[in-house]
Every structure is written in structure tokens, then in C-alpha cells.
């Protein structure tokens, strides 16, 4: 007789499966990766529960599905393939019955991990993001960025959540599938090591958050001054920025086109390597300018393009530092009439030296280093790969010539400075050494206004590359410029830059902006801590971007509905498409300050051509609740610190962070059965009834920045 035992233990390579028949519990563990999944198995046939038992025959790799009489009518078999473990449920012989196998349990993984999606679907319409411990019904994986480790699940019906778990490293998982459908009868759990490194980021390294804890923010001159900005121009803009942007979180003031001969394009004529300063524009030198910027409360930043030079004098003094073709002529690139030889150790030492001087003698703290990995051979990451160029190296056998340069640049500026690679690709060594990367195309052409085509490029590059943002480096979609654009188009570029939590730099003439244009810039600061929801690229302009926000006191979505066409269209999405739970939702539109119709299945609204609508979705609680704030495009994610409804006293209390001297308008719902009576706060308060009394707008102002509470009193109608 085959002995029947209450516990089943199966060692499957890296995985171990342990089943307790009495408790119907299954534990899956991977000791090599310190992963544990434990929960309850259940099998139900046409509404009737069956039991799952330890093996009832000599096949020791499968559990038995037991009908109410105790007969084995099917099996659950385990199959291990390295770090991949499959559980397959199937009928015995030719029997056929409808049944559903389900599992509900806890996952113990990593403290710094987060839920996400790693399996693309065809025809996706939604770009997903998350801030905080936000849940999505679309999530199929957990990702640990410090180890580049993904824990991936596959089941017909899958749910991974962060709520109601005892520790940061734990998650809830629910999975189910039907035995009669082959497509649903397999459950998979897989450890995918080097998730990014194997696919897109061979130089993978997580962001150094001790050096750069959040996405950089700042201003730079080139997009309006182009190559003509003087030291005083930069400081004059900084004084305006100190008043209007610094209180909101703008941190860096970055200097462009400062080198000798840099007051007129092309860049190839700039004296990029000799540390000469354009004395006409910067007569007191760069150290003095860095000190003046720091005195205004900003970190000074500096643009360099160190892969070549236009200086004949520097070239003639260092001819063996530069590349020459087979005829002896200097090789030219975007970076210079003369392009450096990256195989020459003296050149690499010089790159390190000049950036060390700029960082530690001049005092610059942010470096935007250009000419790296653009889209063409004029940029050095591409140029150095070409066979005819490698043949011109002093040492043609040098390994990773471009990486040698990037590493030297990091060593030169030091471990305590911010390094923005321009352009920086996640496919190259910039991912290992840089803190941020210019992933966007130029938002403006030299001496031209910003055009809709530029905004569309900004959107396309963001959609394609934002899946590494806030993981590998901070993505820079290029400068946010609003001066030349109609209002609707300016809102589009603002949303593109800010909603995904990307690096945010400005470049307009600040003193020439209208108040509503300046407010657009302010509504992007500080950058919200946002991570991608799907860890893979997109190649089309998705019409819906969804940011899921979770805070200890509330969860909500901010959904951007983009109309990329020239004509008015109805744009929308279902709750299922954005991974939202079924239910009744309140919808508030940010740009037009409009309460939309309640959402029970589908969110949709009419959007003008070349425009976006930004909708906050909150589950309808049937009582007064927070709807939106005009402080930031995330509608509460950076400024709402707490909100609580007291049903006994019919009061709604919220705490918001206010910026001194700049009022915030927070909006709250006043549903049927409740009449707003009064609001009080240590801050100044003005209230307005909107939308026929369905919305209460509360304008809060304070002289000093800080957290301020506001209490709204309602009367319950009988």
C-alpha cells in the first residue's frame, strides 16, 4: 500500500513545494533567492468545494483533486525549469467537469521592491505609473531595483496587492484558473534575474539615491538665449526664479555656452577642451558665477561638450590626442572640428582633469555633459563604434572606448555631483555612471519657437523610454517651454514632463511669462516620486496615461486623456484598462476645473485637438471628500498630507502643504444629502460653491510655507 501522509514536500531544484492537506496550505520557497510564497489552495466544481490531497498513487510530483467521496478526479502537478516553477491542473483520463483552482496567500520578497507589469499585451492604450504603495489589477510582477530582480507570475486571473500586509517586504497574491481551459490551467512563478540587464540595460545600476534622492529640477538658458546668454542674463533669470520657482522646489541654475568661441553655433567650433571662458559674456569667470548662483540659493550647473574642440591652438598643441582619417585629415563630429581619440590615456586623463577643475575649483554641482549618445554618427557613442574610426585609434584594440570617457567624466566631477548624460541611452554605459539622461529630443531648434512637432517628439521619446525612469536614471524629456505655445498645447507639454515624474528643467524668459504660464511651471514642482507601472517600452503615442497614487489616508488615480490629433475627439478608457477596481468614481478635471459625470465603467470626455484633459478619479464614498488641488498636476500627491471625514460631527479635515505667498485652491465634493456650511484654518480661507453646490472650492493662503489644516463643516440633510 502507498502510505498516505498529511504533508507533501517536493524539492524541485531551486524551488521547494510543501503542501499540508489538513490546512490546505501550499508553501513555495526559493532558498537561493530568499523568496517565500505561502497561502491556501482551493478547488471548486460547480459551486461545490473539493479537497486537494497529497499524492494518492505512486506519482510523487502531483497533488490529487478529490471529489466529495474522496476519489482522485484530477491532479495538480509541479514542474521546475531553473528559476521557473509551473503548477498545472488537469482532469483525470477523459473526465470532464467545470472547476476552478484558486490560491490566496502572502509573498515575502524585498523591502525595496514594488508591484508592476512585465508582460506586454498587444494594442495597449494606457501608459501606467504609480506613486506610493499603489495597486493595479494589471500588475503581474514584483521588481527589486537594487538587485535588478523580477518575481513574475502568470495566471488567468491574477491580483497582487500591497494593502493589509504585515511588513514592507510582503504582498498579497490571488490567482485562479479554470481546469477546463488549457489557457487557464497553468500557474507560473518565475524569478527573472537581471531583468533589465538581459534585455535593454547591459550596464544596469540602480540610481544612487544617497547622491540624488529625487529627480533634478532647474533652469537653463539655451532654449531662449541660445548661445548669447551672459553671466548677468543668467543671474537676472535666477533672481526671478528665486521668487517664483525656488519656493516650489526648483534647485539648479545651469549655464550653457560659456566656452571660448561659444557665442555662435555650430558647437563644433566651440573651444570645448581647454577651459577657456568666453570673456565677452562671462568676464568674471566661472567660479564667480557659480558662487553668485549659490548665493541665490541654487546649485550651479554647467554644460560641457568634451569630445572634441574647435580650437586650432589646442589641436596644434595636442595633435596626437585627436583622430585622423587614412589621409591624415582631422575627423570632425558634432563635438568639434577635431574629435578626441578615446583610446589615448592622456585624453581620458584630460577629460577627468577639466571636470575636476569645474567641480572642485569652480564649484559647479550639476553637469550636463553633451555629445554622448545622440541618434546619429555625429555623437561619440556611435562614432567610436564605426570600424574606420576604430582603425584610427592610437590603440585600436582598446576595450569599450566610450565607456572609458564616461567613467572618467564621473571620476572628474566626483561622487557628490549630479551627472546628466546628454543624450544618454539606457543601452549604453551612461546607465552605470550618470544620474540622469536626456532621453528627449530637442524641444526647440536654434533661434526657432517651440512647435507642436517638438511636443509630439517629447511625447514619443517619453513613451518609449520612461520605463527606466526613477530606476536606472532620471529621464530628462528636455526642457519644459510654454512661452510659444497656445494654452492647450502648453498644458500638453506640462503633463508630458510632470505626470511621469521626470527631471524637470525650464528655459523660458521668466520675466516675460504671463501669470498663468508661470503657474504651469509651478504646478510641476517638486517632481512627484513616480515609478513606471510597465517595465517595457512603447512605440506608439498612447492616448491614456494613468498615474496611481497611494497615500496612507487615500488612494486615487490621475488620468491624462491626450488628443494627439488636430481635431476635437472623444477620448476615454475603461476602469479595467487602467487597472482600477470596479466601482463608482468621482471624476474631476484639472485644467478646466470641471466636475465630470460619475464613472462606473468608462471614463470619457471630449478633448480639443492638440490638448489633454487631466482627470482625478476617487472612489465615491457617499460623503464629502477631497477631489483635487490646483497646486500640482498630480492633484494632491505632493501637497495633500492627510484627509479624514468625521461622520458624527459631519466635518471633513484636510492638511495641505502651502507655498508661502502663493495660494492653493483645494476642491471637495458636497454630495446629495450634505450642505456645506463653513470652513476654518490657521491659513487664510476663502470658499466658493461650484458645480451647483456639488463642489466646494477652498482657497488657502499663507505667508510662510508649511503644512496647514482646514476643516469643512457640513450639515446632513434629512
C-alpha positions in Angstrom: 0.0 0.0 0.0 1.1 3.5 -0.7 1.3 5.4 2.6 -0.9 8.5 2.8 0.7 11.3 4.7 -0.8 14.7 5.6 2.3 16.7 4.3 3.7 16.7 0.8 7.2 18.1 0.2 8.8 18.2 -3.2 12.3 19.5 -3.8 12.4 21.0 -7.4 15.9 22.3 -7.9 15.9 25.9 -6.6 12.2 25.6 -5.6 10.6 23.7 -2.8 6.9 23.0 -2.7 5.3 22.0 0.6 1.6 21.2 1.0 -0.4 20.5 4.2 -3.5 18.6 3.4 -5.2 19.3 6.7 -4.9 23.0 6.4 -5.0 23.0 2.5 -1.9 25.3 2.6 0.8 25.5 0.0 4.2 27.0 0.5 6.6 27.7 -2.4 10.1 28.8 -1.5 13.3 29.5 -3.2 16.2 29.5 -0.8 18.7 30.7 -3.3 16.8 34.0 -3.7 15.2 34.2 -0.3 11.6 34.2 -1.7 8.6 32.6 0.1 5.0 32.3 -1.1 2.6 30.7 1.3 -1.2 30.5 1.2 -4.3 28.4 0.8 -5.3 26.3 -2.2 -8.9 25.7 -3.1 -10.7 23.8 -5.8 -14.4 24.3 -6.5 -16.6 22.4 -9.0 -19.9 24.0 -10.0 -20.2 25.8 -6.6 -19.2 22.7 -4.5 -15.8 22.6 -2.8 -13.5 19.7 -3.4 -10.4 18.9 -1.3 -6.8 18.8 -2.5 -4.8 15.9 -1.2 -1.3 14.6 -1.1 -0.4 12.0 -3.8 -2.9 9.0 -3.9 -0.7 6.9 -6.2 3.0 6.3 -6.9 3.5 9.6 -8.8 5.1 11.7 -6.2 5.2 15.0 -8.1 1.5 15.8 -8.1 -1.3 16.5 -5.7 -4.8 15.0 -6.1 -8.1 16.7 -6.7 -10.5 14.8 -4.5 -14.3 14.8 -5.1 -16.7 14.8 -2.2 -16.4 11.0 -2.0 -12.6 11.2 -1.7 -11.8 9.9 -5.2 -9.0 11.4 -7.2 -10.5 13.0 -10.2 -7.7 15.2 -11.3 -4.2 16.4 -10.5 -2.0 19.4 -9.7 1.5 18.7 -11.0 4.6 20.8 -10.4 7.3 21.3 -13.0 10.6 23.2 -12.3 12.8 24.7 -15.0 15.6 26.5 -13.2 14.1 29.6 -11.6 10.7 29.0 -13.2 8.1 26.9 -11.4 4.8 25.8 -13.1 1.8 24.3 -11.5 -0.5 22.5 -13.9 -4.1 21.4 -13.1 -5.8 18.9 -15.3 -8.5 16.2 -15.4 -8.0 12.5 -14.8 -8.4 10.5 -18.0 -11.3 11.6 -20.2 -13.4 13.0 -17.5 -14.8 16.5 -18.0 -16.2 18.9 -15.4 -16.0 22.6 -14.8 -13.8 23.5 -11.9 -11.7 26.5 -10.7 -8.4 26.2 -8.8 -7.5 29.2 -6.7 -4.7 30.3 -4.5 -4.6 33.1 -2.0 -1.5 33.9 0.1 1.4 36.1 1.0 4.6 36.8 -0.9 7.8 37.6 1.0 10.2 39.3 -1.3 12.3 42.5 -0.9 11.8 45.7 1.2 12.6 48.0 -1.7 10.5 46.1 -4.3 7.3 47.3 -5.9 4.5 45.7 -8.0 4.5 46.3 -11.7 3.8 44.7 -15.1 6.5 42.9 -17.1 4.3 41.1 -19.7 3.2 43.3 -22.6 -0.1 42.9 -24.3 -1.0 43.8 -27.9 -2.8 47.0 -28.6 -2.2 48.6 -25.2 -3.7 52.1 -24.9 -2.5 53.1 -21.4 0.9 54.2 -20.1 0.9 53.3 -16.4 2.7 54.9 -13.4 2.5 54.6 -9.7 3.4 56.7 -6.6 3.5 55.2 -3.2 2.1 51.7 -2.5 -0.4 51.9 -5.3 -2.1 48.8 -6.5 -3.3 47.9 -10.0 -5.3 44.9 -11.2 -2.9 44.8 -14.1 0.2 44.0 -12.1 1.8 40.7 -12.8 5.3 41.0 -11.2 7.3 42.4 -8.3 10.6 44.2 -9.1 13.6 44.8 -6.8 15.7 47.5 -8.4 18.8 47.1 -6.1 19.2 43.5 -7.5 17.6 44.0 -10.9 15.4 41.1 -9.9 11.8 40.4 -11.0 9.5 37.9 -9.5 6.9 37.2 -12.2 3.6 35.5 -12.0 1.3 34.1 -14.7 -2.3 33.0 -14.1 -5.6 33.5 -15.9 -6.8 35.7 -13.1 -4.1 37.4 -11.0 -4.1 40.0 -8.4 -1.0 41.3 -6.5 -1.7 43.9 -3.8 0.3 45.9 -1.1 -2.6 46.5 1.3 -3.1 44.8 4.6 0.3 43.1 4.7 2.4 42.9 7.9 5.7 44.1 6.5 7.1 46.2 3.6 8.6 43.1 2.1 5.3 41.3 1.9 2.5 41.3 -0.7 -0.9 39.6 -1.1 -1.4 37.4 -4.2 -4.6 35.8 -5.5 -4.6 33.6 -8.6 -7.2 31.4 -10.2 -7.9 29.5 -13.4 -10.4 27.0 -14.9 -9.4 23.4 -15.2 -11.4 23.0 -18.4 -9.5 25.8 -20.3 -5.9 24.8 -21.2 -5.1 28.5 -21.4 -6.1 29.0 -17.8 -4.9 25.7 -16.3 -1.2 26.7 -15.7 0.1 28.8 -12.9 3.6 30.2 -13.1 6.0 31.8 -10.7 9.4 32.8 -12.0 12.5 34.6 -10.7 13.8 36.7 -13.6 17.4 37.6 -12.6 19.0 40.7 -14.3 15.6 41.6 -15.7 16.8 44.9 -17.2 20.4 43.9 -17.8 19.5 41.0 -20.0 17.1 42.9 -22.1 17.7 46.7 -22.5 20.3 47.9 -20.0 23.6 46.0 -20.2 25.3 48.5 -17.8 22.4 48.3 -15.3 22.9 50.0 -12.0 20.2 51.5 -9.8 20.0 55.2 -9.1 22.4 56.3 -6.4 19.7 57.9 -4.1 22.1 58.9 -1.5 23.6 61.3 -4.1 20.4 62.2 -6.0 17.4 61.3 -3.9 14.9 62.9 -6.3 14.6 63.9 -9.9 16.7 67.1 -10.6 14.9 70.4 -11.2 16.2 73.7 -12.6 16.5 76.2 -15.3 18.9 76.6 -18.3 19.5 79.4 -20.8 19.9 77.8 -24.2 16.3 77.5 -25.2 15.7 81.2 -25.3 19.1 82.9 -25.3 20.6 80.1 -27.3 24.4 80.9 -27.3 24.1 84.6 -26.3 23.4 84.4 -22.5 25.8 86.4 -20.4 26.6 85.9 -16.7 24.2 88.8 -15.9 21.5 87.3 -18.1 21.7 84.0 -16.1 21.7 85.8 -12.8 18.8 88.1 -13.8 16.7 85.0 -14.6 17.9 83.4 -11.4 16.6 86.3 -9.3 13.2 85.8 -10.9 13.4 82.1 -10.4 14.3 82.6 -6.7 11.0 84.4 -6.3 8.7 82.3 -8.4 10.2 78.8 -8.7 12.6 78.2 -5.8 9.8 78.2 -3.2 8.1 75.3 -5.2 11.3 73.2 -5.3 13.4 74.5 -8.2 17.0 73.6 -7.2 19.6 74.1 -10.0 20.7 77.0 -12.3 22.6 75.7 -15.2 25.0 77.6 -17.5 25.3 76.8 -21.2 27.7 78.0 -24.0 30.3 79.5 -21.7 33.4 78.2 -23.5 35.7 80.3 -25.7 34.2 81.0 -29.2 30.8 79.6 -27.9 28.7 82.6 -28.7 27.6 81.3 -32.1 26.8 77.8 -33.5 27.9 75.3 -34.5 29.1 73.5 -31.4 32.0 72.0 -33.4 33.6 75.5 -33.3 33.5 75.8 -29.5 36.7 75.6 -27.5 35.4 72.7 -25.6 38.6 71.2 -24.1 40.8 74.0 -22.9 38.8 75.5 -20.1 38.9 78.9 -21.9 36.0 81.1 -20.9 34.1 83.4 -23.3 35.2 86.6 -21.6 32.8 88.8 -23.5 29.9 87.0 -21.8 31.5 85.8 -18.6 34.1 88.5 -17.8 34.5 87.5 -14.1 34.9 83.8 -14.9 33.0 80.7 -14.0 33.9 80.4 -10.3 32.5 83.8 -9.6 29.3 82.9 -11.4 28.9 79.6 -9.6 29.3 81.5 -6.3 26.7 84.1 -7.3 24.3 81.4 -8.2 24.8 79.6 -4.9 24.3 82.9 -3.1 20.8 83.0 -4.6 20.0 79.6 -3.1 20.5 77.5 -6.3 23.0 74.8 -7.1 25.2 75.9 -10.0 25.2 73.7 -13.1 27.4 73.6 -16.2 27.1 72.3 -19.7 30.1 70.7 -21.4 30.7 69.0 -24.7 34.1 67.5 -24.1 34.5 65.0 -27.0 36.1 67.5 -29.4 37.1 71.1 -29.9 37.1 73.9 -32.5 40.2 75.4 -31.1 43.1 75.3 -33.7 45.5 76.3 -31.0 44.5 73.4 -28.7 44.6 71.0 -31.6 48.1 72.0 -32.7 49.4 71.6 -29.2 47.9 68.1 -28.8 47.6 66.6 -32.3 48.1 63.1 -31.1 45.1 63.4 -28.9 42.8 63.6 -31.9 41.5 61.3 -34.6 42.7 61.5 -38.2 41.4 59.6 -41.2 43.5 57.5 -43.6 44.6 60.6 -45.4 45.7 62.4 -42.2 42.8 64.8 -42.1 41.2 65.5 -38.7 37.9 63.7 -38.1 35.0 66.0 -37.5 31.9 65.4 -35.4 29.1 67.5 -33.8 31.5 67.8 -30.9 34.3 69.6 -32.8 36.4 70.2 -35.8 38.8 67.9 -34.0 37.5 64.8 -32.3 39.3 63.1 -29.4 40.9 59.7 -29.5 39.3 57.8 -26.6 42.0 55.1 -26.7 44.6 57.6 -25.7 45.2 57.5 -21.9 46.3 61.2 -21.9 43.0 62.2 -23.4 41.0 60.3 -20.8 43.1 61.8 -18.0 42.4 65.3 -19.5 38.7 64.7 -19.5 38.9 63.8 -15.9 41.0 66.8 -15.1 38.9 69.5 -16.7 35.8 68.3 -15.0 37.6 68.0 -11.7 38.6 71.7 -12.1 35.0 72.7 -12.9 33.6 70.8 -10.0 36.1 71.4 -7.3 37.8 74.7 -8.2 35.0 76.5 -9.8 32.3 74.9 -7.6 29.7 73.5 -10.1 27.4 70.8 -8.6 25.4 69.7 -11.7 27.0 68.7 -15.0 25.1 68.3 -18.3 27.6 66.6 -20.5 26.7 66.6 -24.2 27.7 64.9 -27.4 27.3 61.4 -26.0 24.6 59.1 -27.5 22.5 61.0 -29.9 20.6 59.4 -32.7 23.4 59.8 -35.4 27.1 59.2 -36.0 28.0 62.8 -35.1 27.6 61.7 -31.4 30.5 59.9 -30.0 28.9 56.7 -28.6 28.0 56.0 -32.2 31.1 57.5 -33.8 33.6 55.5 -31.8 31.9 52.2 -32.8 32.5 52.8 -36.5 35.2 50.5 -38.0 37.0 53.3 -39.8 37.1 55.3 -36.6 38.4 52.4 -34.5 41.1 51.9 -37.1 42.3 55.5 -36.4 42.6 54.9 -32.7 46.1 55.1 -31.2 45.2 51.7 -29.6 42.7 50.0 -32.0 42.3 47.1 -29.5 41.1 49.3 -26.7 38.0 47.8 -24.9 34.9 50.0 -24.5 36.4 53.3 -25.7 33.2 55.3 -25.0 32.8 53.8 -21.5 36.4 54.9 -20.7 35.3 58.5 -21.3 32.1 58.3 -19.4 33.8 56.7 -16.4 36.5 59.5 -16.5 33.8 62.1 -16.5 32.2 60.7 -13.4 35.5 60.4 -11.7 36.3 64.0 -12.6 33.1 65.6 -11.3 33.2 63.3 -8.2 30.7 61.1 -6.4 29.0 64.1 -4.8 28.0 65.9 -8.1 25.0 65.3 -10.3 25.8 63.9 -13.8 23.2 64.4 -16.6 24.2 62.5 -19.8 23.1 64.3 -22.9 21.9 62.3 -24.8 22.1 59.3 -22.5 20.7 56.0 -23.6 19.8 53.2 -21.3 21.5 50.9 -23.8 25.0 52.3 -23.1 27.4 52.9 -20.2 25.6 56.1 -19.2 23.2 53.9 -17.3 26.0 52.9 -14.9 27.7 56.3 -14.4 25.1 59.0 -14.9 22.3 60.1 -12.5 20.0 61.4 -15.3 19.9 61.2 -19.0 18.5 63.4 -21.8 16.1 60.9 -23.3 14.1 63.5 -25.2 14.8 65.2 -28.5 15.5 69.0 -28.6 12.2 70.7 -27.7 13.2 73.7 -29.8 15.5 74.3 -32.8 18.1 77.1 -32.7 16.5 80.5 -32.9 13.1 79.0 -33.6 9.9 79.0 -31.5 8.6 75.8 -29.9 6.3 73.9 -32.3 3.7 71.2 -31.9 6.0 68.8 -33.7 8.6 69.3 -30.9 5.9 68.5 -28.3 5.0 65.3 -30.2 8.6 64.3 -30.2 8.8 64.9 -26.5 5.8 62.6 -26.0 7.1 59.9 -28.3 10.5 59.7 -26.6 8.9 59.7 -23.1 6.6 56.9 -24.1 9.5 54.9 -25.5 12.0 55.3 -22.7 10.2 56.3 -19.5 10.1 52.7 -18.3 13.6 53.1 -16.9 12.9 56.5 -15.2 13.4 56.6 -11.5 15.0 53.1 -11.7 18.1 53.3 -13.9 18.4 57.1 -14.0 16.0 60.1 -14.0 14.7 60.7 -17.5 15.1 64.2 -19.0 12.4 64.8 -21.7 14.1 68.1 -22.4 13.2 71.5 -21.1 9.6 72.5 -20.4 8.9 75.5 -22.5 5.5 77.2 -22.5 6.1 80.7 -23.9 5.4 80.0 -27.6 2.6 77.5 -27.3 -1.2 78.0 -27.2 -2.6 77.3 -23.8 -3.9 73.8 -24.6 -0.5 72.7 -26.2 1.4 74.2 -23.2 -0.8 72.0 -20.9 0.2 69.0 -23.0 3.9 69.5 -22.7 3.5 70.3 -18.9 1.6 67.0 -18.5 4.2 65.0 -20.5 7.1 66.2 -18.4 5.5 66.2 -15.0 3.0 63.3 -14.7 5.6 60.6 -15.1 7.9 62.2 -12.5 10.7 63.0 -14.9 13.6 65.5 -14.5 12.1 69.0 -14.8 14.1 71.9 -16.2 12.7 75.2 -17.5 14.1 77.5 -20.1 11.7 80.4 -20.8 12.4 84.1 -20.4 10.9 84.0 -16.9 10.2 87.7 -16.7 8.1 87.6 -19.9 5.8 84.8 -18.8 2.2 85.6 -18.0 1.0 84.6 -14.5 -0.9 81.6 -15.9 2.2 80.5 -17.8 4.4 80.8 -14.7 1.8 78.8 -12.8 2.2 75.9 -15.3 5.9 75.7 -14.3 5.0 75.9 -10.6 2.5 73.1 -11.0 5.3 70.6 -11.9 7.3 71.3 -8.7 8.5 69.4 -6.8 8.8 66.4 -9.0 6.5 63.7 -7.6 8.1 60.4 -6.8 6.7 58.3 -9.6 7.8 54.9 -10.9 6.8 53.2 -14.2 4.0 50.7 -14.0 5.1 48.7 -17.0 8.7 47.8 -17.3 9.0 47.8 -21.1 9.0 50.3 -24.0 6.2 51.6 -26.2 6.4 52.6 -29.8 3.2 54.5 -30.4 1.5 57.6 -28.9 -0.8 56.0 -26.3 -3.8 58.2 -25.7 -4.2 57.5 -22.0 -1.6 57.9 -19.2 -2.6 56.7 -15.8 -0.9 57.6 -12.5 -2.0 55.6 -9.5 -1.4 57.4 -6.2 -1.4 55.8 -2.8 -1.1 57.6 0.5 -1.8 56.3 4.0 -5.1 58.3 4.0 -6.3 57.8 0.4 -5.8 56.2 -3.0 -6.7 57.8 -6.3 -5.8 58.0 -10.0 -4.8 60.9 -12.2 -5.7 60.0 -15.8 -4.4 62.0 -18.7 -6.5 61.8 -21.8 -4.4 63.0 -24.8 -5.8 64.1 -28.1 -2.7 63.9 -30.4 -4.8 64.9 -33.5 -5.7 68.3 -34.8 -9.4 67.9 -34.4 -11.7 67.6 -31.4 -12.3 63.9 -30.3 -13.8 61.9 -27.5 -11.1 60.3 -25.6 -11.6 57.7 -22.9 -10.8 54.4 -21.2 -12.5 51.8 -19.1 -11.7 51.1 -15.5 -10.4 47.7 -16.5 -7.9 49.3 -18.9 -6.3 51.4 -16.1 -6.3 48.6 -13.6 -8.9 50.2 -11.3 -11.2 48.2 -9.1 -14.9 48.1 -10.2 -17.0 50.7 -8.5 -18.5 54.2 -8.6 -15.9 57.0 -9.1 -16.0 60.8 -8.8 -14.1 62.5 -11.7 -12.6 66.0 -11.5 -10.8 67.6 -14.5 -7.8 69.7 -13.5 -7.2 72.1 -16.4 -10.8 73.2 -16.9 -11.8 72.9 -13.2 -14.8 70.8 -14.1 -16.7 68.0 -12.2 -17.3 65.3 -14.8 -20.1 62.7 -14.8 -19.6 59.9 -12.3 -17.6 56.9 -13.7 -18.9 53.4 -13.2 -17.3 51.6 -16.1 -15.8 54.1 -18.6 -14.2 57.5 -18.3 -14.5 59.6 -21.4 -14.7 63.2 -22.3 -14.4 65.5 -25.3 -10.9 66.8 -25.8 -10.0 69.6 -28.2 -7.3 68.9 -30.8 -3.7 69.1 -29.5 -4.9 69.1 -26.0 -5.1 67.0 -22.8 -7.6 66.5 -20.0 -6.3 65.5 -16.6 -8.9 63.7 -14.5 -8.6 62.8 -10.9 -10.6 59.6 -10.1 -11.7 59.0 -6.5 -13.9 56.1 -5.3 -17.2 57.6 -4.3 -17.6 57.3 -0.6 -21.0 58.9 -0.5 -19.8 61.6 1.9 -17.9 64.8 1.4 -14.3 64.0 0.2 -11.2 65.5 -1.4 -11.4 65.9 -5.2 -8.4 67.9 -6.4 -5.8 70.6 -5.7 -4.5 73.2 -8.2 -1.1 73.1 -6.6 0.4 70.3 -8.8 -0.6 68.3 -11.8 -0.8 65.2 -9.6 -3.8 66.8 -7.8 -2.8 66.2 -4.2 0.1 63.8 -4.5 2.8 66.3 -3.3 0.7 68.7 -1.2 -2.2 66.7 0.4 -0.8 65.3 3.7 -4.0 64.0 5.3 -7.7 63.9 4.9 -10.4 62.5 7.3 -14.2 62.5 7.4 -15.9 62.5 10.8 -19.4 61.2 10.2 -20.5 62.0 13.8 -19.7 65.7 13.5 -20.1 65.9 9.7 -16.7 67.5 9.3 -14.0 67.0 6.8 -10.5 67.8 7.9 -7.6 68.0 5.5 -3.9 69.0 5.8 -2.1 70.5 2.9 1.4 71.9 2.3 1.2 75.5 1.2 3.8 77.6 -0.5 4.2 80.9 1.2 2.8 83.8 -0.8 1.1 81.5 -3.4 -2.4 80.4 -2.6 -3.7 76.9 -3.3 -7.3 76.0 -4.2 -8.4 72.6 -2.9 -11.7 71.2 -4.1 -14.0 68.9 -2.1 -17.2 67.2 -3.0 -20.6 68.1 -1.4 -22.8 65.1 -2.4 -26.5 64.9 -2.2 -27.6 64.8 1.5 -24.9 67.2 2.6 -24.9 71.0 2.6 -21.6 72.9 3.1 -21.7 75.4 6.0 -18.3 76.8 6.8 -14.5 76.3 6.6 -11.8 77.3 9.1 -8.0 77.1 9.0 -4.9 78.7 10.5 -4.3 79.8 6.9 -6.4 82.4 5.2 -9.6 80.9 3.8 -12.0 81.8 1.0 -14.7 79.4 -0.1 -16.8 79.2 -3.2 -19.7 76.8 -4.1 -19.2 75.4 -7.6 -21.0 73.0 -9.9 -24.4 73.9 -8.5 -23.2 73.3 -5.0 -21.7 69.8 -5.7 -18.1 71.2 -5.3 -16.7 73.4 -2.5 -13.6 75.3 -3.6 -11.4 76.3 -0.7 -8.7 78.9 -1.4 -5.9 78.7 1.2 -3.1 81.2 1.6 -0.2 81.7 4.0 2.8 84.0 4.2 5.1 81.1 5.3 5.4 77.8 3.6 4.3 74.8 5.7 1.6 72.3 6.5 -1.8 73.8 7.3 -5.1 72.2 8.2 -8.5 73.1 7.0 -11.8 71.9 8.5 -15.0 71.9 6.5 -18.3 71.7 8.3 -21.4 70.2 6.6 -25.0 69.8 7.6 -26.7 66.4 6.9 -30.0 66.9 5.1 -32.9 64.8 6.2 
